[in-house]
Structures are given as structure tokens and as C-alpha cells.
């Protein structure tokens, strides 16, 4: 069974950096698409960044500050967040479209990790 485990959240002052990690486990698998979403209190979950085989996509609010990495060799993904702003405060979720021999390609979610940016 595919599982996504996140780590790296925490508290930081505005202007600082954090790196979120997402480890994908579950036997023989391939990460087709790695994405990061976030959800702030009272707001809908939004896409922050996505990495496919052929493209990178970023929300306008994070372009130039965040960098998504998909490491196929390690079955992992990362979100490097620089120049953090107070409005980046949210729970961040890893999402991966993963192929396995038994289930084909399916979407999976991590448990979420809190990122708090203070002024």
C-alpha cells in the first residue's frame, strides 16, 4: 500500500526558509506527478507547485521563491521554500500520482505538515 510521509514543517520568521520532504513508500512504484498543496485557516486547499515528467507549475504567489523537486531514485519529493511570507502560513500537503503494478496510477495524499511564518 502506498504511503506518503511528510516532514520538515515548523515555525520560521518572515524571510526565512524551510524545506518540506515527502517520502513515498509501498514497494515497487513510480512517482508520475509530485504536487504540493496548502490550506490556510478558513480557506480552500490550493495547489502550490507541481512537477510532472515534462513540466513545472507554480502558483503565482510562490513563483521565484519556491522550488519543487521530484527524486525518482529516492521515491521522494521536496518543496524548498525561500523568502517566506506571513501569508505562506498553512498546512502543507504532499500529493503524488503514483503507479504501482497492482493498482495502476492513483493519487495519494500525505498527512499534512504545519508551516507557520511570523513577522
N, C-alpha and C positions, 0 to 999 in steps of 0.2 A: 504494500500500500504506500502510495506516495505521500510524503510529509514534507512540509516546508517549515523550517525553524529560523526565526529571525533573531538578530542580536544587534547591539550597537546603539540603541536609543539612549537618551539621557537628557540632561539639562546643560545648556550652554548659554553664554551671553551672546547678544547680537554681534554679528561679525565673525563669530567663531565657526568651527567646522565639526561635523560628525560624519562617521561612515557607518552605514547600515549594511548588515550582511544577511543573506538568505541562503541557507543550506538546504538542498533538495535531496531527499533520500527515498529509497524504495526499490533497490535492485537495479536491474538494467533499464536505463531510461535515457531520454534525450530531452533537453530543455529547448523547445521550439521558440518560445517567446517568454521573455522576462519583463515584468512590469512592476512598478511601484505606484501605489495609491496612497492617499491620505484622507483623513476625515477629522476636521476640526469640530469642536462642540457646536451643536446647532446647525451644522452644515452637512451637505451631502458629500459622500465619498467622491473624490476626484482623482483622475489619472495625473500622475506627476511625471513619469518617464516610462518609456517602453523601448525594448531592444528586440528586434527581430533578426532574421538571418541577413536582411538587406538594409535595415534602416534603424535610425534612432529617432525617437519622438519625445519632445519635452513640452510640458505646459509652459505657456508664455511667462508665467510668473517665476519660473525657475531657470529659464534659459540663460546660459552663461555662468550659472552658479552651481548647478547640479550636474553630475556625470553618472550615467548608468553603465554598469559592466556586467556582462554575461560570460561566465567562465565555464565553458562546456567540459573542460578537462576535470574540473573540480565539482561539477554539478552545483554550482553556486552562482549567486548574483550579488551585486553590491550597488549601493547608492552613495556616492560621495557627495556630501552637501557642504558647500563653502559659502561664505558671506551670508550666514544665516540671519534671517529677519524674524522679528516677533511674530509676524503673520505666517511663518512656517510652522508654528506650533500646532501639532496634530498627532493623532495616532497614525503611524505609517504601516501599511500592509504590503507584503510581498505577494505577488500573483504570478503564477507560471503556467504556461500551456506546456504540458509535459506528455511526451509519447512513451508508452510502455508496451511491451509485446502483448500483455493481457488485456489492456483497456484501450489501446489506441491513444489518440490525443484528447486530453481533457484539461480543464482548468482547475487549479488548486490554489488555496489561499494559506498564507501564514497567519499566525495568531495576533499579529499586530505588536508594534513597539512604540512607546510614547517618546515623542521629541518635544521638548519644551525650550523655547528661546526667550530669554529675559532681556529687558532693555537696560 
